[in-house]
């Protein structure tokens, strides 16, 4: 798991230890570093959960840029070659984003499901084989 927030990564680390019995597996880093690191290591996943900052949670300016995300975080994330390289053919990306806004079609991804829950939208994409 990759998580940039210190508090959240600590909780995730505790949950992984408690539920999975693993002492490792949580990397505190931004999405760009995580994807690059996993791609270079040759890691392959069947499912990737992505929740990029689609609104300023912390109020800190530049949070989106620090995470390597552009105006449309989905385009910035789903367009990354290193994301494609770590996802197995036929693998899935579960992508949480703001309900408002476009960005439904991305190269090499097939939209499987699209649901809106209040101000949150969850999209499930499958990697084209």
Buried (B, 14 or more C-beta within 10 A) or exposed (E): BBBBBEEEBEEBBEEBBEEEEEEEEBBBBBBBBBBBBBBEEEEEBEEBEBBBBBEEEEEEEEBBEBBBBEEBBBBBBBBBEBBBBBBEEEBBBBBBBBEEEEBEEBEBBBEEEEEEEEEEBBBBBBBEE
